[in-house]
Amino acid sequence: MTATFLRRLIFSIFWNAGIFGAVLFATAGTFDWWRAWVLVAVIAVATVATMLGVLRTRPELLNERFKGIIQKGQPPIDRLLVLLFVFSYGLAIAFIPLDVFELHILPKPPVWLSSLGLILVAAGW
């Protein structure tokens, strides 16, 4: 492994897990939420697995993944759709702790269902 790859690996772990953790815990207003900690850990592990299993041997794919979401020459409609997707995805993640701690719109899922969701998140990562 090169030093550049290791830097990107460390950055990816902190970026992916850090963003999810920051949104979830800041919106929840507490760190006392074990399900969120499990999700952040699964995201960190899935990031490491992806980086080591796929991107380590494919430097061109790694370089492509590290480009920004807005790129030179990108059609304006693509830029708009990507930004709308990122914004709506962020809102969906921020809604989770609001519902868990404040709104209580959705019922609390059983552990088996949450576990299945975690498996699907890890597989899709």
N, C-alpha and C positions, 0 to 999 in steps of 0.2 A: 504494500500500500504506500502510496506517495503522501508527502506532507499535504499537498493540495487536497487529495481525497479525504484525508483525516480532518482537515479544517472544514471541508464541506459536510462531512458526516456529523461533526460536532454542531456546526451551525444548523443543519437540518433537524437534529434532535431538539435543540433548544427552540428553533423557530416553530416547528410543528406542534410539539407538546406544549411549548410556552404559550403560543397563541390560544390554543384550546383551553389550557389552564387559566390563562388570564381572563378570557371572556367568561368562562364558567364560574370561576371563584369571585371575580369582581362583581358580576351580576348577582350572584348568590349572596354576597356580603359575608361569606364565611369560608374557612378552609375545612370545616367539619362536615364533610360530605364524601363518604367513602366511595360512592359510585362514580363520582367525578374523578377521584384519584385513580381509580381503576381504569377509567377511560383514558386519562392522560398517560398512564403507564403503558396501556396497550398501544396507543399511538406512538409512543417513544420506541417501544420494541418493534412495532411494524415498520417504523422509519428505518431503524438499524437493519432489519431483515431485508428491506427493499434496497437500501444502499449497498449492503454487502452481497446480497444475492443477485442483484440485477445490474445496478449502476456501476459497481466496481469494475466489471469486465466490459462495460459499454461506455467509454468516455464521451462519445458523441451524444449519447442519450443523457448522460449526466450534465453535459454542457447545455443541452437544450432545456433540461429541467430547471437550470439555474438562471435562465433568462427571465425577465419580468413578464407579467401577464399582458402588459401593453408593449408591443414591439414596433419597431420602425417598419413601415410598409403594410401594416395591418389595416384591413378595411375598417372604416369608421363604424359600421354596424357590428363588426366583431368586437371592437373595443367596447362599444356600448353594452352588448350582450354579456361580455365577460365581466364588466364592472357590475352590471345588474345581478349576475349570478353570484359573484363574491359578496356583494352587499346582502342579498337575500339569504345566502348561506350563513353569513355572520349573524343576521337577525334570527335565523332558526336556532342556531347554537345558543344565542343569548336568551331566547324564549324558554329554553329548558329549565334553567335555574329559576326564572321568574315564575314558571308554573309550579315547580317543585316547592318553592318556599313561600310564594305569595298567592298565586291565582288558583291553584288546585283544580284546573279545568280537566286535565287528563288524570285517570287513575294511576296510582303507583304500580308500575309493572312488577310482576313476580320476578324473583332472581333468575329463574330458568329463562325467562324471556329476555331479560337484560343480558344474560350470558350469551344467548343466541345472537343478539344484536352485536355484542362485542366480537364474536367470531366472524360475523359478516363484515364488520368494520375492518378487522384485521385482514380478512381475505381480500376485501376490495382495495385496501391500501396498496 
